[in-house]
Amino acid sequence: MRAHEPAPEIASFVIRFVRDPDAAGYWGWVRHVQSDTEIRFTHWQEAQAFIARFAPAALGIEASTSSGGQDALER
């Protein structure tokens, strides 16, 4: 990178999907690496809303002011 170029904005996420054979569907966790903030989700839309808080352009959606639902865990 050249000295006059702005630094890239980086948003990294870890996503874990869990499928319980005794239950229908799945659930999971998504963590924003830079802030070490994570939420538990049962619907993909919850994960998308969380990701949009940190990288809305990556998903092509508007950033939400939501905390990601009642299951949000702030670390």
MOWO-V565355 format. One record per residue. N is the residue number from 0. SS is DSSP state (h for helix, s for strand, l for the rest). PSI is psi in radians with two decimals (* if undefined). OMEGA is omega in degrees with one decimal (none if undefined). Layout:
n=N ss=SS psi=PSI omega=OMEGA
n=N ss=SS psi=PSI omega=OMEGA
//
This chain:
n=0 ss=l psi=2.43 omega=179.7
n=1 ss=l psi=2.71 omega=-175.5
n=2 ss=l psi=-0.54 omega=-177.0
n=3 ss=l psi=-0.11 omega=179.1
n=4 ss=l psi=2.42 omega=177.7
n=5 ss=l psi=2.63 omega=177.8
n=6 ss=l psi=2.49 omega=178.3
n=7 ss=l psi=2.59 omega=173.9
n=8 ss=l psi=2.25 omega=-177.4
n=9 ss=l psi=2.28 omega=173.3
n=10 ss=l psi=2.03 omega=-177.9
n=11 ss=l psi=2.51 omega=-178.3
n=12 ss=s psi=2.57 omega=170.6
n=13 ss=s psi=2.22 omega=-179.5
n=14 ss=s psi=2.26 omega=178.0
n=15 ss=s psi=2.22 omega=175.3
n=16 ss=s psi=2.38 omega=179.0
n=17 ss=s psi=2.19 omega=176.3
n=18 ss=l psi=2.07 omega=179.6
n=19 ss=l psi=2.08 omega=-177.4
n=20 ss=l psi=-0.39 omega=179.9
n=21 ss=l psi=-0.13 omega=-178.3
n=22 ss=l psi=2.65 omega=176.5
n=23 ss=l psi=2.45 omega=175.2
n=24 ss=l psi=-2.78 omega=-175.5
n=25 ss=l psi=3.00 omega=170.7
n=26 ss=s psi=3.04 omega=-179.7
n=27 ss=s psi=-3.09 omega=177.2
n=28 ss=s psi=2.54 omega=170.3
n=29 ss=s psi=2.31 omega=-177.9
n=30 ss=s psi=2.32 omega=171.0
n=31 ss=s psi=2.02 omega=-171.3
n=32 ss=l psi=-0.78 omega=-174.7
n=33 ss=l psi=-0.63 omega=-178.1
n=34 ss=l psi=-0.17 omega=-175.6
n=35 ss=l psi=0.59 omega=176.8
n=36 ss=s psi=2.42 omega=179.5
n=37 ss=s psi=2.76 omega=174.6
n=38 ss=s psi=2.75 omega=169.9
n=39 ss=s psi=2.43 omega=178.7
n=40 ss=s psi=2.65 omega=173.4
n=41 ss=l psi=-0.16 omega=177.3
n=42 ss=l psi=2.38 omega=-177.6
n=43 ss=h psi=-0.55 omega=-179.8
n=44 ss=h psi=-0.55 omega=177.0
n=45 ss=h psi=-0.73 omega=178.3
n=46 ss=h psi=-0.73 omega=179.2
n=47 ss=h psi=-0.75 omega=179.8
n=48 ss=h psi=-0.69 omega=178.2
n=49 ss=h psi=-0.83 omega=179.6
n=50 ss=h psi=-0.68 omega=-178.9
n=51 ss=h psi=-0.42 omega=176.4
n=52 ss=h psi=-0.55 omega=-175.3
n=53 ss=h psi=-0.47 omega=-175.9
n=54 ss=h psi=1.14 omega=-176.1
n=55 ss=h psi=-0.63 omega=-178.0
n=56 ss=h psi=-0.48 omega=-179.0
n=57 ss=h psi=-0.52 omega=-179.3
n=58 ss=h psi=-0.14 omega=-178.1
n=59 ss=l psi=0.50 omega=179.1
n=60 ss=l psi=2.84 omega=179.1
n=61 ss=l psi=2.52 omega=175.8
n=62 ss=l psi=2.49 omega=-179.2
n=63 ss=l psi=2.58 omega=175.2
n=64 ss=l psi=0.01 omega=179.4
n=65 ss=l psi=2.61 omega=178.2
n=66 ss=l psi=0.03 omega=178.3
n=67 ss=l psi=0.16 omega=177.6
n=68 ss=l psi=3.07 omega=-176.3
n=69 ss=l psi=-0.38 omega=-177.2
n=70 ss=l psi=0.15 omega=-178.1
n=71 ss=s psi=2.35 omega=177.7
n=72 ss=s psi=1.95 omega=177.8
n=73 ss=l psi=2.15 omega=179.0
n=74 ss=l psi=* omega=none
//
